[in-house]
């Protein structure tokens, strides 16, 4: 095959994969990302051992709720979430600019945390006149009561272990202005620092660990 034929075959394969990925709603990219993340784990572990052996690692620490939090280490990024190297307790993943990335529900090494706008999260909608509970399902708001909401802030539900504290800090998921929903998304394209606000109920009771 000459160079032109190779280029044409490569283009056809790329178009075919793009079409399949579009038809399957991004499943091809998601599965491929998970495969490469699993494949890279042994190499990443070896790298971490070498770094810890030969270098002194400078950890970034963030103070929130009067507690010092260590920086989380991202392993790889996918369209719908991030694999972290180690998560020792469940909780909410925040960025250093105090925006919510998602909720870590498992513990152990190589934990995948779905971005909340691709997840279903319980929320509290706060207006000037009332509050109402509901869900953000893949970035779309559903409330329990059939009420009209023109202006409001949308927080993680105050019924969750960390929700009320985040509400008091003003850390919100989205807002409604003049009836239009606007998501408060973190910028993960730039170099971000991630840390976890622990789910203290599960942490105190003791939870399952996935090693």
C-alpha positions in Angstrom: 0.0 0.0 0.0 1.3 3.5 -0.8 1.1 6.5 1.5 -2.2 7.8 0.0 -3.9 4.4 0.5 -2.7 4.2 4.1 -4.0 7.7 4.8 -7.4 6.8 3.2 -7.7 3.6 5.2 -6.8 5.4 8.4 -9.4 8.1 7.6 -12.1 5.5 7.0 -11.3 3.7 10.2 -11.4 7.0 12.1 -14.8 8.0 10.6 -16.1 4.5 11.3 -15.1 4.7 15.0 -16.5 8.2 15.3 -19.8 7.1 13.8 -20.0 4.1 16.2 -19.1 6.3 19.2 -21.8 8.8 18.2 -24.4 6.1 17.8 -23.5 4.5 21.1 -23.6 7.9 22.9 -19.8 8.0 23.7 -19.6 4.4 25.0 -16.6 3.6 22.7 -14.5 6.5 24.1 -15.5 5.7 27.6 -14.6 2.0 27.3 -11.4 2.8 25.6 -10.5 5.3 28.3 -11.2 2.7 31.0 -9.1 0.1 29.2 -6.1 2.3 28.9 -6.5 3.5 32.5 -6.4 -0.2 33.7 -3.5 -1.0 31.4 -1.5 2.0 32.7 -2.0 1.2 36.4 1.2 -1.1 36.8 3.3 1.5 35.1 1.9 4.3 37.2 2.5 2.3 40.4 6.1 1.7 39.4 6.6 5.4 38.6 5.2 6.3 42.1 7.5 3.9 43.8 10.5 5.4 42.0 9.4 8.9 42.8 8.9 8.1 46.4 12.3 6.4 46.5 14.5 9.0 44.9 12.6 12.2 45.5 11.0 14.0 48.4 7.4 14.6 47.2 6.1 18.1 47.9 2.4 17.7 48.7 0.0 20.6 48.3 -2.3 21.1 51.3 -5.6 23.0 51.3 -7.4 24.2 54.4 -11.2 23.9 54.4 -13.6 23.6 57.3 -10.6 24.4 59.5 -9.0 21.1 58.4 -5.9 20.5 56.3 -6.5 18.4 53.2 -3.9 16.7 51.0 -4.0 17.1 47.3 -5.5 14.2 45.3 -3.4 12.8 42.5 -5.3 12.3 39.1 -4.2 9.3 37.2 -6.1 9.9 33.9 -9.0 12.0 32.5 -12.0 10.8 30.6 -14.9 12.6 29.1 -17.2 11.7 32.1 -14.8 11.7 35.0 -11.3 11.3 36.5 -9.4 8.3 37.8 -7.6 9.2 41.0 -4.5 7.3 42.3 -5.9 6.8 45.9 -9.0 7.8 47.8 -9.1 6.7 51.4 -12.6 7.8 52.3 -15.8 8.7 50.4 -16.8 12.3 50.0 -17.1 15.3 47.7 -14.2 16.1 45.4 -13.6 19.9 45.2 -11.2 21.9 43.1 -8.8 24.5 44.5 -11.1 27.2 43.2 -13.9 25.7 45.4 -16.0 24.1 42.7 -17.4 20.6 42.9 -16.1 18.0 40.6 -18.1 15.0 41.7 -18.7 12.5 44.6 -16.3 9.7 45.4 -18.4 6.8 46.5 -15.6 4.1 46.7 -12.3 3.9 48.4 -8.9 2.4 47.5 -6.5 2.7 44.6 -7.4 3.9 41.1 -10.9 5.2 41.9 -13.1 6.6 39.1 -15.1 9.7 40.1 -17.8 10.8 37.7 -18.2 14.5 37.0 -21.4 15.5 38.7 -22.9 16.9 35.5 -22.8 13.4 34.0 -24.1 11.9 37.3 -27.4 12.0 39.2 -27.1 14.1 42.4 -29.6 15.1 45.1 -29.9 18.8 45.4 -31.5 21.6 47.5 -32.8 24.5 45.4 -32.7 27.8 47.4 -34.7 30.8 46.3 -35.4 34.1 48.2 -38.8 32.8 49.3 -38.5 29.0 49.7 -36.4 25.8 49.4 -37.2 22.7 47.5 -35.5 19.3 47.1 -34.8 17.7 43.8 -32.2 16.1 41.5 -29.8 17.2 38.9 -29.8 14.3 36.4 -26.9 14.7 34.0 -27.1 18.5 34.4 -30.9 18.7 34.1 -33.0 19.8 37.1 -36.0 17.9 38.4 -37.8 19.1 41.6 -40.1 17.2 43.8 -42.8 19.9 43.9 -44.4 21.4 40.8 -43.2 25.0 41.4 -42.0 27.7 39.1 -38.5 28.8 39.8 -37.1 32.0 38.2 -34.1 32.7 40.3 -32.3 30.3 42.7 -29.0 28.7 43.7 -28.8 24.9 43.4 -26.6 23.2 46.1 -25.8 19.6 47.0 -28.7 18.5 49.1 -28.5 19.7 52.7 -29.7 16.2 53.7 -26.3 14.7 52.6 -23.5 14.5 55.2 -21.5 17.4 53.6 -24.4 19.3 51.9 -25.2 21.8 54.7 -21.6 22.8 55.2 -21.2 23.4 51.4 -24.3 25.5 51.4 -23.0 27.7 54.2 -19.7 28.1 52.3 -21.7 29.2 49.2 -20.3 26.3 47.1 -23.1 25.5 44.6 -23.7 23.3 41.5 -25.8 25.6 39.4 -28.0 28.7 39.5 -31.2 29.8 37.8 -31.4 33.3 36.5 -34.6 34.6 34.9 -35.7 31.0 34.4 -32.5 29.9 32.7 -30.3 27.1 34.3 -26.6 27.8 34.3 -24.2 25.0 35.5 -21.3 26.1 37.8 -18.6 23.8 36.2 -15.0 23.6 37.3 -12.3 24.4 34.7 -10.4 21.1 34.5 -8.6 21.9 31.3 -6.1 24.1 33.2 -3.8 22.7 35.9 -6.2 22.1 38.8 -5.7 20.8 42.4 -8.3 18.4 43.7 -9.0 17.5 47.3 -11.8 15.6 49.1 -14.3 16.7 51.7 -14.8 13.5 53.6 -18.2 11.9 54.1 -17.9 11.9 57.9 -20.9 9.6 58.5 -19.6 6.7 56.4 -16.0 7.5 57.5 -17.0 7.2 61.2 -19.1 4.1 60.8 -16.5 2.4 58.6 -17.1 1.6 55.0 -16.0 -1.0 52.5 -12.6 -0.6 50.9 -11.8 -1.6 47.4 -8.2 -2.4 47.1 
